[in-house]
Amino acid sequence: MAPSTQVDLLEPIDLAEHLDKIELYLGQVCQIAGISKMQLDYWTNKAQIPTKGKKQRIYDIDALETVMLIKQAKDKGLNLGAAIDAARRYRELKREEQQQPVPMQD
């Protein structure tokens, strides 16, 4: 097989299908969310965000989304308690929407 046709064997990769496998350390989550480690520790405890790891907290993609939603709500002026509630409600609504059957069109 000629080298130029080897590229034809490749197909696009949907990275979204693999995001649930990603695990991030506390510092990485802080960098992505634009918050300090102290903030993340506090939010994790206050919002009871599930983490893995014993010596260092490890966050999965769902935990990262929760942190990002809290940050977004705080940036829009909500206090931390309201931001946590808004993030929870948003995630619940999103989960419910994903479980709803899609109506068939004629």
C-alpha positions in Angstrom: 0.0 0.0 0.0 1.4 3.4 -1.0 2.0 5.9 1.8 -0.4 8.4 0.4 -3.4 6.0 0.5 -2.8 5.0 4.2 -4.5 8.2 5.2 -7.6 7.0 3.5 -7.8 4.2 6.1 -8.4 6.8 8.9 -11.8 8.0 10.0 -12.7 11.0 12.1 -12.6 10.4 15.9 -15.4 11.7 18.1 -13.5 12.8 21.2 -16.8 13.4 23.1 -17.3 9.6 23.2 -14.1 9.3 25.3 -14.4 12.3 27.7 -16.0 10.1 30.4 -12.6 8.3 30.7 -10.7 11.5 31.6 -9.5 12.1 35.1 -8.0 15.4 36.1 -5.9 16.4 39.1 -6.9 19.3 41.3 -4.4 21.7 39.7 -5.6 20.8 36.2 -9.3 21.5 37.2 -8.2 24.9 38.7 -6.4 25.8 35.5 -9.3 24.9 33.3 -11.9 26.7 35.6 -9.7 29.7 36.3 -10.0 29.3 40.1 -7.5 28.8 43.0 -6.8 25.5 44.7 -8.3 27.0 47.9 -11.5 27.8 46.0 -11.7 24.4 44.5 -11.2 22.7 47.8 -13.9 24.8 49.4 -16.4 24.3 46.5 -15.7 20.5 46.5 -16.5 20.3 50.2 -19.5 22.7 50.1 -21.0 21.2 47.0 -20.1 17.7 47.9 -18.5 17.1 44.5 -17.4 13.5 44.2 -13.7 12.9 43.7 -11.4 9.9 43.6 -7.9 9.5 45.0 -6.5 9.4 48.5 -3.4 11.6 48.5 -4.6 14.0 45.8 -8.1 14.6 44.6 -8.9 13.4 41.1 -11.9 14.8 39.3 -13.8 13.1 36.5 -15.5 15.0 33.6 -18.8 15.3 35.4 -17.1 16.9 38.4 -15.3 19.3 36.1 -18.6 20.3 34.6 -20.1 20.9 38.0 -17.1 23.1 38.9 -17.4 25.0 35.6 -21.2 25.6 36.2 -20.6 26.9 39.7 -17.9 29.2 38.3 -20.2 30.5 35.6 -23.0 31.1 38.1 -20.6 32.9 40.5 -19.3 35.1 37.6 -23.0 36.0 36.9 -23.3 37.3 40.4 -24.8 34.4 42.4 -23.4 33.7 45.9 -21.8 30.2 46.4 -24.9 28.6 47.8 -27.1 29.8 45.0 -24.4 28.9 42.4 -24.2 25.3 43.8 -28.0 25.0 43.6 -28.1 26.4 40.1 -25.4 23.9 39.0 -27.3 21.0 40.5 -30.6 22.0 38.9 -29.0 22.5 35.6 -27.4 19.1 35.7 -30.7 17.5 36.8 -32.6 19.2 33.9 -30.0 18.1 31.4 -30.2 14.5 32.7 -34.0 14.5 32.4 -33.8 15.9 28.9 -31.4 13.1 27.9 -33.8 10.5 29.2 -36.8 11.9 27.4 -37.8 9.9 24.3 -37.4 11.9 21.1 -40.8 12.3 19.3 -41.0 10.8 15.9 -41.7 13.2 13.0 -44.0 12.3 10.1 
